[in-house]
């Protein structure tokens, strides 16, 4: 009996079965410490290669790929309405999904199963409100001091003096992360890119994202200046190989908190203070209000500008992307997008 290979490749069941087989294979890999270590080493090679290939481009190649993918999906949907093209369109779509899924898992997906940072800290205590309050008071004073050292626009709102200097500082600070937390190789290749989707991003609540196919770190250049330096540090943490969102926040915190760059340090301290207050507010909203009342005048202007920006860009897209991002996080061994407790876990255990 002769099997016609070409006919197998034209069967929808073959490509659907291959996708299922991939899912089961990578699921099995995620249970193996040895395989996770292999993917960590593979990531270092992929990161270095892709950053050297694509970092010189003044635009985000990853965004261009996403645009082409969107055009392909739209084209496929239209072709589905034509009965004679339906089978070919479905096969082509399944082929692309198989390739994308394989590349995603190979380059990035398996990193979600790395040993959690919390397990590397000597103390692993539950978050404590009283300790969080002490830290909030400390970071309030730090923010006040750092705020005096940054530039303002004509309205007295914080502006970044030199974004390129901030990005260079982030790359240099990657090498100062304690070895017991990370032994990942820092890269001095600047692959930060303003997103081509900035106008849409402002209405989604997405501040930035990492492209696993090109190793680029995208940020929304329309954001208030208070958000951009820390968002860049967060995305650079993904470039280092930290997949979990709250771990990327923590690595971003380590990168920025002791920086000699005032813009990066203030943005990091301000993020940390806001995260602590979000953690505390359910237990003691009066304490949070008292902290906010004691913001410096500059910090109050920055907070008002942030709130005005968010209010201006509120839309159904924010709710939609919040919901889909929540599902994505939970499907990748993470807490939902609303809770910051894991970052606070890491922060409080580190600041012991």
Secondary structure, 3 states (H helix, E strand, C coil): CCCCHHHHCCCHHHHHHHHHHHHHHHHHHCCCHHHHHHHHHHHHHHHHHHHHHHCCCCCCHHHHHHHHHHHHHHHHHHHHCCHHHHHHHHHHHHHHHHHHHHHHHHHCHHHHHCCCHHHHCCCCCCCCHHHHHHHHHHHHHHHHHHHCCCEECCCCCEECCCHHHHHHHHHHHHHHCCCCCCCCCCCCCCCEEECCCHHHHCCCCCCEEEECCCCEEEECCCCCHHHHHHHHHHHHHHHHCCCCHHHHHHHHHHHHCCCCCHHHHHHHHHHHHHHHHHHHCCCCHHHHHHHHHCCCHHHHHHHHHHHHHHHHCCCHHHHHHHHHHHHHHHHCCCCCCCCCHHHHHHHHHHCC
